[in-house]
Amino acid sequence: MKPHDLLHPRPAGLYCPPGDFYIDPVRPVERALITHGHADHARAGHRHVLATGQTLDIMELRYGADFAESRQALAYGEKLSIDGVTVSFHPAGHVLGSAQIAVEANGLRIVASGDYKRHPDATCAPFEPVRCDVFITEATFGLPVFVHPDPLNEIRRLTASLAQFPERAHIVGAYSLGKAQRVIGLLRAAGHDAPILIHGALAKLCNYYQGQGIKLGKLAPATDEEGIVDRGAGQIIVAPPSVFGERWTRRFADPLNVFASGWMRIRQRARQRGVELPLILSDHADWNELTATIRETEAGEVWVTHGREEAIVRWCELNGIVARPLNLVGYEDEAE
């Protein structure tokens, strides 16, 4: 069996003909295998959905109980046969419940990474490299310039700013699934024990994380003006990045805009969003992690799904690995 016979791109997404299923399809399909709960990978409307239990829970929180006609959970490492194709899920280290999907048939194994990171993260299971014949990798930060700094050092820049400007409310823009909880967890690891205010859009997912045993400490709503002491001066408020520039922020004392994203390495992006304190904090692998992961899989062939495809393809070619871009569409930077 050739790799293309086992998995290949279609307009709806990566398709497995012998198993008759898609991985992270961008439009409703009969059978969908989902890597994680971000909206560009996990969409509502599929008939049957297979994912980790946590990803299924997150999809229900985001889309409601009827996001699919039926659903099935698969634990990490558990194998399932679908019309003679063996599939299994393996930790991707991206967000809670995120998984790489291994697809095997006739002695051929292809691993679709979904989105992944290699930096330690107490809010989700760590990435586990899976040996395979073909590795399908993302390349969101697939350029040598992207080398992510130590996450705890970045979060200490935030606590230092809080100490330097106690009269200002620090509003941290962080996406609702994964990034927000990671920022809060890092703040706790850095010794910030005070209550953290959270935007209402984060409440359901933060509650779910806590219900899964992820320790986030004391959280308080940032949506009730009467409950905010001193207009949030000297406090940290975590909210979706979309709040920057909105009237909602005016309730706080001289708000200082903070944005946690791997894209904050690019100063122009920080300036465009009015960010005073950019934190380079990514939930995706950087250049060194992407190339190291490709080596660890021992794959003889690499497919690059989205991001900076050309540089990763070229690196593979220079290192004797067959590689090609898949040019899949519909995957954005929501996780950043």
Rosetta silent file (secondary structure, phi, psi, omega in degrees, C-alpha in Angstrom):
SEQUENCE: MKPHDLLHPRPAGLYCPPGDFYIDPVRPVERALITHGHADHARAGHRHVLATGQTLDIMELRYGADFAESRQALAYGEKLSIDGVTVSFHPAGHVLGSAQIAVEANGLRIVASGDYKRHPDATCAPFEPVRCDVFITEATFGLPVFVHPDPLNEIRRLTASLAQFPERAHIVGAYSLGKAQRVIGLLRAAGHDAPILIHGALAKLCNYYQGQGIKLGKLAPATDEEGIVDRGAGQIIVAPPSVFGERWTRRFADPLNVFASGWMRIRQRARQRGVELPLILSDHADWNELTATIRETEAGEVWVTHGREEAIVRWCELNGIVARPLNLVGYEDEAE
SCORE:     score description
SCORE:     0.000 S_00000001
   1 L     0.000  132.825  176.092    0.000    0.000    0.000 S_00000001
   2 L   -88.161  150.366 -178.724    1.248    3.459   -0.905 S_00000001
   3 H   -52.364  -40.325 -179.128    0.769    6.319    1.582 S_00000001
   4 H   -61.656  -27.525  179.484   -1.585    8.124   -0.803 S_00000001
   5 H   -74.734  -22.990 -178.348   -3.844    5.064   -0.783 S_00000001
   6 H   -92.934  -39.667  177.853   -4.172    5.235    2.999 S_00000001
   7 L  -145.626  135.235  172.886   -4.527    9.008    3.465 S_00000001
   8 E  -155.560  157.017 -177.528   -4.813   11.858    1.009 S_00000001
   9 E   -76.311  141.272  170.115   -6.252   15.379    0.937 S_00000001
  10 E  -129.884  169.466  179.212   -9.734   16.149   -0.312 S_00000001
  11 L   -55.202  -31.354 -179.429  -11.638   19.454   -0.185 S_00000001
  12 L   -81.006  -16.607 -178.399  -13.234   18.354    3.099 S_00000001
  13 E   140.577 -166.693  178.136   -9.877   17.402    4.662 S_00000001
  14 E   -70.613  125.888 -173.886   -7.544   14.427    5.053 S_00000001
  15 E  -119.704  138.810  175.680   -9.415   11.340    3.884 S_00000001
  16 E  -109.834  102.394 -177.200   -8.792    7.637    4.497 S_00000001
  17 L   -60.703  -47.632 -177.938  -10.449    5.644    1.657 S_00000001
  18 L   -65.920  -28.950  178.278  -10.166    2.129    3.163 S_00000001
  19 L   -94.953  -11.076 -179.298  -11.555    3.325    6.506 S_00000001
  20 L    52.893   53.636  175.871  -13.948    5.843    4.942 S_00000001
  21 E  -144.278  163.707  177.791  -13.209    8.598    7.477 S_00000001
  22 E  -115.448  154.036  171.699  -11.696   12.069    7.621 S_00000001
  23 E  -108.627  122.378 -179.862   -9.225   13.620   10.070 S_00000001
  24 L    48.522   52.819 -178.814  -10.207   17.135   11.231 S_00000001
  25 L   -65.140  148.083 -177.298  -12.542   17.751    8.271 S_00000001
  26 L   -94.384    0.792  175.054  -13.418   21.376    7.524 S_00000001
  27 L  -143.258  159.627 -176.931  -16.994   20.564    6.452 S_00000001
  28 L   -58.663  133.781  179.353  -19.612   18.088    7.743 S_00000001
  29 L  -135.862  173.302 -179.695  -18.833   14.452    6.885 S_00000001
  30 L   -68.590  -49.734 -178.402  -20.126   10.986    7.742 S_00000001
  31 E  -131.558  124.329 -177.326  -17.182    9.953    9.960 S_00000001
  32 E  -126.566  132.645  170.462  -14.714   12.367   11.518 S_00000001
  33 E  -104.895  125.791 -171.070  -11.656   11.730   13.710 S_00000001
  34 L  -113.132  130.330 -178.165  -10.813   14.901   15.640 S_00000001
  35 L   -78.830  -37.610 -178.853   -7.355   15.759   16.990 S_00000001
  36 L  -165.471  174.327 -167.626   -8.397   18.496   19.444 S_00000001
  37 L   -87.488    2.246  177.285  -11.104   20.965   20.362 S_00000001
  38 L   -65.454  145.196 -168.820   -9.998   24.190   18.653 S_00000001
  39 L   -63.556  -23.543  179.248  -12.668   25.435   16.280 S_00000001
  40 L   -80.460  -10.482  177.063  -10.520   25.196   13.137 S_00000001
  41 L  -112.805  -31.213 -176.783  -10.039   21.446   13.740 S_00000001
  42 L  -115.129  104.043 -179.539  -13.237   20.487   15.589 S_00000001
  43 L  -112.320  153.945  176.979  -16.406   21.539   13.827 S_00000001
  44 L   -82.813  160.231  172.897  -20.016   20.688   14.549 S_00000001
  45 L   106.880   -6.374  176.190  -22.284   18.857   12.123 S_00000001
  46 L   -72.497  153.688 -179.918  -20.461   15.554   11.508 S_00000001
  47 L   -76.638  -50.483  179.331  -22.587   12.429   11.762 S_00000001
  48 E  -124.402  132.992 -178.834  -20.126   10.284   13.740 S_00000001
  49 E  -124.663  132.260  174.453  -17.185   11.692   15.730 S_00000001
  50 E  -118.831  128.185 -179.214  -14.254    9.799   17.247 S_00000001
  51 E  -163.268  177.450  172.563  -11.908   11.651   19.610 S_00000001
  52 L   -67.868  158.591 -179.489  -10.476   11.535   23.103 S_00000001
  53 H   -59.345  -38.710 -179.553  -13.039   11.857   25.866 S_00000001
  54 H   -68.135  -37.960  177.005  -11.769   15.313   26.826 S_00000001
  55 H   -65.097  -40.456  177.127  -12.003   16.569   23.248 S_00000001
  56 H   -62.555  -41.562  177.413  -15.582   15.297   23.026 S_00000001
  57 H   -61.325  -43.603 -178.848  -16.407   17.081   26.297 S_00000001
  58 H   -65.453  -40.012  176.993  -14.862   20.296   25.005 S_00000001
  59 H   -61.800  -39.313  178.145  -16.813   20.055   21.741 S_00000001
  60 H   -66.255  -40.862  177.825  -20.025   19.687   23.737 S_00000001
  61 H   -61.211  -36.002 -175.194  -19.152   22.717   25.868 S_00000001
  62 H   -86.140  -34.031 -171.715  -18.525   24.768   22.742 S_00000001
  63 H  -116.464  -10.429 -175.809  -21.259   23.503   20.414 S_00000001
  64 L    97.494  165.254 -173.219  -23.902   21.905   22.599 S_00000001
  65 L   -65.194  -22.057 -176.037  -24.869   18.276   23.193 S_00000001
  66 L  -100.866   32.265 -178.123  -26.081   17.752   19.611 S_00000001
  67 L   -66.521  -18.699  175.831  -22.793   18.686   17.884 S_00000001
  68 L  -149.763  159.261  177.942  -22.862   15.223   16.188 S_00000001
  69 L   -67.400  -38.039  177.095  -25.380   12.408   15.774 S_00000001
  70 E  -146.919  158.197 -179.617  -23.079   10.017   17.629 S_00000001
  71 E  -142.440  153.876  177.477  -19.722   10.131   19.343 S_00000001
  72 E  -143.206  133.085  179.715  -17.143    7.648   20.568 S_00000001
  73 E   -95.671  142.391  176.099  -14.208    8.225   22.904 S_00000001
  74 L  -129.317  125.556 -179.078  -10.832    6.583   22.450 S_00000001
  75 L   -75.359  158.275  175.588   -8.216    6.678   25.208 S_00000001
  76 E   -56.817  131.266  177.034   -4.561    7.437   24.505 S_00000001
  77 L    85.319  -14.715  179.427   -2.849    4.305   23.222 S_00000001
  78 L   -75.397  140.959 -179.094   -6.092    2.370   22.706 S_00000001
  79 E  -106.947  145.429  179.544   -6.493    0.817   19.258 S_00000001
  80 E  -138.405  135.171  177.687   -9.662    0.635   17.193 S_00000001
  81 E   -96.744  126.744  176.830  -10.248   -1.106   13.868 S_00000001
  82 E  -120.546  102.301 -179.546  -12.336    0.780   11.318 S_00000001
  83 L    51.907   42.669  177.113  -13.046   -1.365    8.263 S_00000001
  84 L    87.846   -3.090  176.489   -9.626   -2.998    8.561 S_00000001
  85 E  -102.554  127.320  179.144   -7.742    0.241    9.331 S_00000001
  86 E   -91.493  127.204  177.425   -6.265    0.493   12.838 S_00000001
  87 E  -120.717  149.379  176.272   -6.418    3.923   14.446 S_00000001
  88 E  -151.207  153.926 -178.206   -4.998    5.113   17.774 S_00000001
  89 E  -111.195  140.250 -176.975   -4.653    8.424   19.597 S_00000001
  90 E  -137.266  141.972 -174.223   -1.420    9.674   21.185 S_00000001
  91 E   -54.243  136.030  179.824   -0.767   12.818   23.285 S_00000001
  92 L  -107.619  -11.931  177.394    0.020   15.939   21.262 S_00000001
  93 L    68.174   14.816 -175.156    0.810   18.308   24.144 S_00000001
  94 L   -86.847  -61.326  175.511   -1.216   21.102   22.498 S_00000001
  95 L  -144.735  176.048  179.257   -4.256   21.524   24.788 S_00000001
  96 L   -56.892  127.312  178.774   -6.267   19.297   27.120 S_00000001
  97 L    83.923   -4.391 -176.395   -7.356   16.171   25.234 S_00000001
  98 L   -68.549  146.827 -174.245   -5.286   16.929   22.135 S_00000001
  99 E  -145.490  148.244  162.042   -4.021   13.942   20.182 S_00000001
 100 E   -85.978  149.984 -179.836   -1.958   12.802   17.254 S_00000001
 101 E  -117.357  119.279  175.958   -3.808   10.212   15.211 S_00000001
 102 E   -94.139  132.578 -179.645   -1.992    7.091   13.989 S_00000001
 103 E  -123.499  123.350 -174.580   -3.539    5.309   10.992 S_00000001
 104 E  -130.918  140.043  174.176   -2.258    1.832   10.094 S_00000001
 105 E  -164.267  138.672  175.904   -2.996   -0.724    7.375 S_00000001
 106 L    52.081   40.815  176.309   -1.003   -3.393    5.543 S_00000001
 107 L    79.100    4.791 -179.800    2.177   -2.626    7.480 S_00000001
 108 E  -109.150  130.768  177.944    2.060    1.105    6.745 S_00000001
 109 E  -122.359  127.001  174.115    1.688    3.655    9.553 S_00000001
 110 E  -117.493  133.381  177.436    0.892    7.334    9.042 S_00000001
 111 E  -115.084  121.963  174.777    0.722    9.725   11.994 S_00000001
 112 E   -96.921  117.112 -171.473   -1.246   12.981   11.699 S_00000001
 113 L   -73.953  -25.566 -165.148    0.054   15.337   14.367 S_00000001
 114 L    62.938 -145.861  171.642   -2.753   17.868   14.439 S_00000001
 115 L   -95.194  144.123 -178.371   -1.328   20.832   16.370 S_00000001
 116 L  -152.122  158.996  172.693    1.385   20.044   18.906 S_00000001
 117 L  -140.791  161.106 -177.110    4.017   21.503   21.208 S_00000001
 118 L  -113.569  -15.795  177.396    7.009   20.109   23.063 S_00000001
 119 L   -64.817  143.127  177.922    7.440   22.637   25.913 S_00000001
 120 L   -58.627  143.070 -178.498    6.230   21.259   29.277 S_00000001
 121 L  -150.107  113.003 -176.518    2.654   22.194   30.130 S_00000001
 122 L   -70.478   -9.018 -176.608    0.972   21.172   33.382 S_00000001
 123 L   -95.258    2.989  176.380   -2.479   21.680   31.841 S_00000001
 124 L  -157.475  164.683  179.725   -2.327   18.799   29.349 S_00000001
 125 L   -66.138  140.248 -178.163   -0.643   15.457   28.686 S_00000001
 126 L   -71.624  150.935  178.314    2.897   15.831   27.240 S_00000001
 127 L   -58.001  139.139  175.437    3.663   15.086   23.598 S_00000001
 128 L  -124.746  114.978  178.155    4.767   11.539   22.838 S_00000001
 129 L   -64.510  140.762 -178.595    6.664   10.906   19.577 S_00000001
 130 L  -121.940  121.649  178.106    5.287    7.973   17.581 S_00000001
 131 L   -65.711  140.058 -176.150    7.477    6.098   15.116 S_00000001
 132 L  -160.286  169.992  177.009    5.907    5.932   11.690 S_00000001
 133 L   -84.262  -39.087  178.931    6.503    5.667    7.963 S_00000001
 134 E  -129.622  129.685  178.034    4.873    9.001    7.156 S_00000001
 135 E  -113.417  124.653  178.015    4.590   11.918    9.587 S_00000001
 136 E  -100.909  109.825 -174.197    2.048   14.654    8.878 S_00000001
 137 E  -113.565  145.956  166.603    3.225   17.753   10.718 S_00000001
 138 E   -75.376  167.014  177.535    1.887   21.241   11.210 S_00000001
 139 E  -147.903   42.429 -179.404    4.329   24.109   10.619 S_00000001
 140 L   -51.506  -44.440  178.934    2.687   27.139   12.239 S_00000001
 141 L  -114.747   46.603 -175.458    6.122   28.335   13.372 S_00000001
 142 L   -85.691   51.610  172.207    8.095   26.536   10.695 S_00000001
 143 L  -135.585  145.185 -177.150   10.867   29.092   10.203 S_00000001
 144 L   -57.796  -23.865 -179.538   14.305   29.104   11.899 S_00000001
 145 L   -66.424  -23.005 -177.036   13.596   32.545   13.392 S_00000001
 146 L   -89.921   99.745  172.295   10.940   31.014   15.646 S_00000001
 147 L  -128.571  109.883 -172.366   12.613   29.602   18.749 S_00000001
 148 L   -73.167  137.652  176.812   10.298   29.923   21.747 S_00000001
 149 L   -75.295  174.922  178.460   11.769   31.144   25.058 S_00000001
 150 L   -63.953  125.050 -176.264   11.241   29.442   28.417 S_00000001
 151 H   -58.979  -40.435 -177.854    7.521   29.808   29.304 S_00000001
 152 H   -66.853  -35.712  176.286    8.127   30.420   33.015 S_00000001
 153 H   -64.829  -37.819  177.958   10.591   33.215   32.230 S_00000001
 154 H   -64.970  -43.647 -177.874    7.989   34.843   30.006 S_00000001
 155 H   -68.174  -27.972  176.685    5.312   34.670   32.698 S_00000001
 156 H   -69.050  -23.703  173.250    7.751   36.207   35.189 S_00000001
 157 H   -65.390  -33.559  177.169    7.880   39.257   32.928 S_00000001
 158 H   -70.587  -46.529 -179.989    4.165   39.605   33.643 S_00000001
 159 H   -66.149  -31.968  176.737    4.530   39.294   37.417 S_00000001
 160 H   -66.883  -40.407  178.203    7.422   41.775   37.299 S_00000001
 161 H   -64.988  -37.909  178.462    5.243   44.278   35.438 S_00000001
 162 H   -62.003  -40.047  177.872    2.509   43.782   38.013 S_00000001
 163 H   -70.065  -33.771 -177.554    4.980   44.658   40.773 S_00000001
 164 H   -76.835  -33.113 -177.372    6.283   47.656   38.820 S_00000001
 165 L  -125.106   67.071 -176.766    2.849   49.057   37.967 S_00000001
 166 L   -68.039  -13.805  179.639    0.535   48.141   40.886 S_00000001
 167 L   -85.002   -4.385 -176.287   -1.821   50.988   39.959 S_00000001
 168 L  -111.725  144.290  172.639   -2.664   49.364   36.620 S_00000001
 169 L   -83.995  130.864 -179.735   -4.917   46.449   35.738 S_00000001
 170 E   -98.860  110.005 -179.930   -3.071   43.900   33.595 S_00000001
 171 E   -98.215  114.324 -176.926   -5.382   42.469   30.919 S_00000001
 172 E   -98.719  114.966  174.236   -3.907   39.301   29.411 S_00000001
 173 E   -79.028  119.692 -178.521   -5.247   38.324   25.997 S_00000001
 174 L  -150.656  130.222 -177.325   -5.278   34.530   25.819 S_00000001
 175 L   -61.534  149.262 -165.121   -7.466   32.246   23.727 S_00000001
 176 L   -66.367  -31.352 -178.666  -10.194   30.497   25.660 S_00000001
 177 L  -107.262  111.758  174.179   -9.125   26.883   25.109 S_00000001
 178 L    97.142  -60.902 -175.378   -5.647   25.942   26.259 S_00000001
 179 H   -67.670  -45.233 -178.857   -3.798   29.258   26.272 S_00000001
 180 H   -60.055  -46.412 -178.437   -5.883   30.896   29.014 S_00000001
 181 H   -67.685  -35.287  178.760   -5.569   27.888   31.318 S_00000001
 182 H   -67.362  -42.377  177.535   -1.857   27.576   30.596 S_00000001
 183 H   -59.301  -45.356 -179.998   -1.250   31.243   31.433 S_00000001
 184 H   -63.488  -44.542  179.149   -3.112   30.819   34.721 S_00000001
 185 H   -61.934  -39.456  178.455   -1.205   27.621   35.532 S_00000001
 186 H   -67.879  -37.476  176.405    2.129   29.317   34.791 S_00000001
 187 H   -60.733  -41.259  178.116    1.194   32.255   37.009 S_00000001
 188 H   -65.682  -40.230  178.984    0.544   29.817   39.855 S_00000001
 189 H   -65.215  -28.586  179.557    3.869   28.085   39.182 S_00000001
 190 L   -84.029    0.792  176.303    5.581   31.483   39.330 S_00000001
 191 L    95.466    8.718  177.966    4.134   32.063   42.807 S_00000001
 192 L   -83.162  102.012 -174.382    1.200   34.348   41.959 S_00000001
 193 L   -99.499   -5.784 -178.032   -1.382   33.187   44.509 S_00000001
 194 L   -68.570  156.618  175.346   -3.844   36.095   44.332 S_00000001
 195 L   -57.842  141.574  177.555   -7.273   35.579   42.741 S_00000001
 196 E  -109.612  129.460  179.112   -7.195   35.939   38.968 S_00000001
 197 E   -82.848  137.994  179.085  -10.133   37.612   37.246 S_00000001
 198 E  -127.418  142.562  174.839  -11.445   35.884   34.127 S_00000001
 199 L   -64.197  148.974 -178.113  -13.741   37.053   31.350 S_00000001
 200 H   -58.138  -27.540 -179.394  -17.071   35.243   31.191 S_00000001
 201 H   -67.244  -16.623 -178.178  -16.108   33.641   27.875 S_00000001
 202 H   -97.269  -11.467 -168.377  -13.445   31.610   29.711 S_00000001
 203 H   -60.434  -48.903 -176.344  -15.557   30.398   32.625 S_00000001
 204 H   -60.208  -45.495 -177.069  -16.941   27.126   31.203 S_00000001
 205 H   -71.253  -37.817  177.136  -13.584   25.872   29.956 S_00000001
 206 H   -63.990  -41.081  176.979  -11.723   26.924   33.113 S_00000001
 207 H   -62.088  -39.554  179.593  -14.329   25.098   35.195 S_00000001
 208 H   -65.263  -46.143  177.845  -13.913   22.020   32.995 S_00000001
 209 H   -56.016  -45.626  179.951  -10.131   22.066   33.351 S_00000001
 210 H   -63.557  -36.530  177.040  -10.484   22.286   37.115 S_00000001
 211 H   -66.715  -20.742  177.707  -12.947   19.397   37.028 S_00000001
 212 L   -93.012   10.411  176.099  -10.271   17.378   35.217 S_00000001
 213 L    89.264    8.885  177.985   -7.821   17.937   38.067 S_00000001
 214 L   -85.012  120.537 -175.363   -5.940   20.891   36.558 S_00000001
 215 L   -84.433  115.130  179.916   -5.124   23.283   39.404 S_00000001
 216 L  -113.988   -1.616 -179.850   -5.830   26.891   38.469 S_00000001
 217 L    73.403 -165.007 -177.123   -6.214   28.370   41.948 S_00000001
 218 L   -79.177  124.380  176.608   -8.882   30.918   42.871 S_00000001
 219 E  -116.212  147.496  179.540  -10.632   32.496   39.892 S_00000001
 220 E  -136.036  149.186 -179.329  -13.195   35.298   40.027 S_00000001
 221 E   -68.683  139.112  178.026  -15.488   36.770   37.360 S_00000001
 222 L  -101.516   12.322 -175.237  -14.264   39.931   35.647 S_00000001
 223 L  -100.705  -10.042 -179.920  -17.691   40.740   34.278 S_00000001
 224 L  -103.013  103.687 -175.323  -19.295   42.114   37.472 S_00000001
 225 H   -59.630  -35.559 -177.272  -18.081   45.694   37.928 S_00000001
 226 H   -67.724  -25.366 -178.040  -19.338   45.875   41.514 S_00000001
 227 H   -89.794   -0.825 -178.009  -17.223   42.868   42.481 S_00000001
 228 L   -94.284  113.809 -177.836  -13.977   44.292   41.076 S_00000001
 229 H   -75.455  132.222  176.595  -11.929   45.905   43.837 S_00000001
 230 H    52.576   33.192  178.240  -10.165   49.189   42.930 S_00000001
 231 H    56.203   29.872  175.398  -11.125   48.665   39.288 S_00000001
 232 H    79.129   10.903  178.970   -8.684   45.777   39.075 S_00000001
 233 L   -60.486  132.277 -179.600   -5.588   47.820   39.920 S_00000001
 234 L    73.434   13.164 -179.659   -2.709   45.469   40.664 S_00000001
 235 L  -118.245  160.925  176.473   -4.703   42.485   39.446 S_00000001
 236 E  -104.438  129.896  177.088   -4.462   40.151   36.465 S_00000001
 237 E  -117.766  123.603  177.998   -7.462   39.785   34.192 S_00000001
 238 E  -103.519  129.095 -174.376   -7.416   36.979   31.610 S_00000001
 239 E  -150.059  162.720  174.543   -9.705   37.520   28.628 S_00000001
 240 L   -61.640  145.604 -179.032  -10.037   36.673   24.921 S_00000001
 241 H   -59.024  -21.465 -178.618   -7.723   38.850   22.786 S_00000001
 242 H   -64.281  -14.351 -178.299  -10.787   40.287   21.053 S_00000001
 243 H   -75.224  -18.978 -178.963  -11.463   42.524   24.105 S_00000001
 244 L   -56.340  126.007  178.525   -8.511   44.797   23.284 S_00000001
 245 L    86.781   -5.793  179.822   -9.929   48.194   22.360 S_00000001
 246 L   -85.749  161.717  179.030  -13.472   47.331   23.441 S_00000001
 247 H   -60.739  -28.574 -177.218  -15.560   49.308   25.944 S_00000001
 248 H   -54.226  -34.358 -175.927  -15.372   46.312   28.303 S_00000001
 249 H   -73.966  -15.834 -174.288  -11.789   47.185   29.200 S_00000001
 250 H   -71.393  -14.925  178.731  -12.705   50.709   30.360 S_00000001
 251 H   -71.254  -13.083 -174.702  -14.024   49.403   33.675 S_00000001
 252 L  -100.137  156.888 -176.444  -10.428   48.692   34.707 S_00000001
 253 L   -76.204  114.160  175.298   -7.792   51.027   36.084 S_00000001
 254 L    38.466   62.267 -171.765   -5.414   52.279   33.355 S_00000001
 255 L   -59.027  136.321  176.299   -5.421   48.845   31.647 S_00000001
 256 E  -106.800  116.580 -175.991   -2.096   47.460   30.454 S_00000001
 257 E   -80.172  125.874  178.384   -2.572   45.183   27.457 S_00000001
 258 E  -121.924  139.505  177.601   -0.688   41.876   27.553 S_00000001
 259 E  -132.186  126.478  179.643   -0.887   39.252   24.810 S_00000001
 260 E  -101.503  108.406 -177.349    0.348   35.665   25.175 S_00000001
 261 L  -165.009  147.180  173.573    1.188   34.228   21.757 S_00000001
 262 H   -62.292  -24.499 -179.948    4.050   32.777   19.779 S_00000001
 263 H   -73.060   -9.981  179.702    3.409   35.562   17.265 S_00000001
 264 H   -69.574   -6.383  171.480    4.556   38.138   19.813 S_00000001
 265 H   -67.404  -24.561  179.177    8.098   37.510   18.594 S_00000001
 266 L   -91.923  106.579 -172.367    7.061   39.677   15.635 S_00000001
 267 H   -59.846  -34.165 -178.709    7.019   43.217   17.050 S_00000001
 268 H   -62.114  -37.009  178.111    4.809   44.568   14.303 S_00000001
 269 H   -64.632  -39.412  178.469    2.011   42.205   15.329 S_00000001
 270 H   -64.401  -44.564 -179.822    2.251   43.439   18.911 S_00000001
 271 H   -63.270  -41.345 -178.205    2.127   47.088   17.792 S_00000001
 272 H   -61.212  -31.147 -177.467   -0.839   46.457   15.506 S_00000001
 273 L   -96.963    5.539  179.383   -2.861   45.068   18.421 S_00000001
 274 L    66.933   34.669 -177.368   -1.833   47.787   20.871 S_00000001
 275 L   -88.106  123.593  177.538    0.046   45.327   23.070 S_00000001
 276 L   -86.215  -34.929 -179.138    2.305   46.906   25.702 S_00000001
 277 E  -125.814   93.686  177.936    3.660   43.660   27.111 S_00000001
 278 E   -81.024  127.799  176.353    4.041   40.894   24.503 S_00000001
 279 E  -108.480  119.956  179.537    4.600   37.437   25.987 S_00000001
 280 L   -82.174   90.472 -175.407    6.106   34.895   23.602 S_00000001
 281 L  -134.887  106.848 -171.957    4.068   31.947   24.801 S_00000001
 282 L  -115.166  147.415  172.820    3.074   29.401   22.177 S_00000001
 283 L  -102.898   17.766  176.258    1.028   26.211   22.137 S_00000001
 284 L  -121.646  156.763  176.854    2.754   25.131   18.915 S_00000001
 285 L   -68.747  143.512  174.632    6.189   23.630   18.306 S_00000001
 286 L   -88.873 -175.598 -176.121    8.955   26.021   17.290 S_00000001
 287 H   -56.533  -49.067 -177.627   11.514   25.389   14.527 S_00000001
 288 H   -63.831  -36.811 -179.950   13.868   23.320   16.681 S_00000001
 289 H   -73.068  -36.112  177.014   11.003   21.242   18.069 S_00000001
 290 H   -62.235  -49.169 -177.217    9.501   20.638   14.645 S_00000001
 291 H   -69.291  -37.597  178.156   12.776   19.367   13.203 S_00000001
 292 H   -65.545  -37.669 -179.844   13.626   17.334   16.322 S_00000001
 293 H   -66.483  -41.690  178.122   10.177   15.718   16.255 S_00000001
 294 H   -58.272  -42.752  178.170   10.542   14.738   12.607 S_00000001
 295 H   -63.889  -41.808 -176.545   13.818   13.007   13.479 S_00000001
 296 H   -66.143  -31.174  179.199   12.281   11.243   16.487 S_00000001
 297 H   -71.461  -20.125 -176.634    9.453    9.750   14.424 S_00000001
 298 L    58.804   25.521  179.960   12.075    8.209   12.092 S_00000001
 299 L   -69.943  139.241  176.382    9.624    8.821    9.261 S_00000001
 300 L   -85.658  -11.319 -179.245   10.992    8.374    5.757 S_00000001
 301 E  -143.245  139.753 -178.659    8.402   10.786    4.399 S_00000001
 302 E  -128.061  132.283  173.162    6.924   13.998    5.813 S_00000001
 303 E  -111.879  135.739 -177.577    3.778   15.843    4.761 S_00000001
 304 E  -109.827  122.291 -169.258    3.335   19.437    5.926 S_00000001
 305 E   -89.209  -45.586 -178.084   -0.267   20.481    6.442 S_00000001
 306 E  -159.939  153.797 -177.583   -0.357   24.197    7.257 S_00000001
 307 E   112.694 -143.128 -178.562    1.869   27.057    8.283 S_00000001
 308 L   -89.038   77.240 -169.674    5.362   27.794    6.922 S_00000001
 309 H   -68.570  -41.139 -170.150    5.477   24.719    4.698 S_00000001
 310 H   -61.000  -42.340 -176.120    8.321   25.588    2.340 S_00000001
 311 H   -67.345  -40.516  178.806   11.066   25.854    4.968 S_00000001
 312 H   -67.500  -41.470  177.918   10.200   22.532    6.628 S_00000001
 313 H   -60.690  -43.638 -179.681    9.978   20.798    3.253 S_00000001
 314 H   -65.119  -42.559  178.970   13.392   22.185    2.304 S_00000001
 315 H   -59.645  -43.240  179.072   14.925   21.133    5.645 S_00000001
 316 H   -60.456  -45.893 -179.083   13.618   17.601    5.118 S_00000001
 317 H   -60.783  -41.043  179.130   15.066   17.441    1.618 S_00000001
 318 H   -67.121  -20.882 -179.859   18.471   18.591    2.874 S_00000001
 319 L  -106.062   19.673  173.602   18.338   15.831    5.486 S_00000001
 320 L    73.110   22.589  179.486   17.432   13.061    3.061 S_00000001
 321 L  -110.679  128.014  176.366   13.730   12.905    3.976 S_00000001
 322 E   -65.561  133.465 -177.655   11.066   12.917    1.272 S_00000001
 323 E  -149.343  151.736  176.047    8.686   15.801    1.961 S_00000001
 324 E  -157.038  150.658  175.270    5.820   17.687    0.393 S_00000001
 325 E   -81.131  146.419  177.544    3.231   20.305    1.357 S_00000001
 326 L   -95.659  -18.428  178.080   -0.397   19.200    1.501 S_00000001
 327 L    55.329   40.851  175.460   -1.806   22.717    1.079 S_00000001
 328 L   -72.306  144.423  179.526   -4.807   22.034    3.290 S_00000001
 329 L  -113.765  159.562  173.967   -7.070   25.037    3.831 S_00000001
 330 L   101.952    1.728  179.470   -9.274   26.047    6.722 S_00000001
 331 L  -108.249  121.833 -173.365   -6.786   25.875    9.592 S_00000001
 332 L  -108.860 -164.141 -177.974   -6.135   29.172   11.349 S_00000001
 333 L  -105.219   32.991 -175.289   -4.128   30.463   14.324 S_00000001
 334 L   -56.487  -37.138 -176.602   -6.930   30.216   16.890 S_00000001
 335 L   -70.646   -8.562 -179.513   -4.687   28.403   19.354 S_00000001
 336 L  -102.113    0.000    0.000   -2.262   31.327   19.315 S_00000001
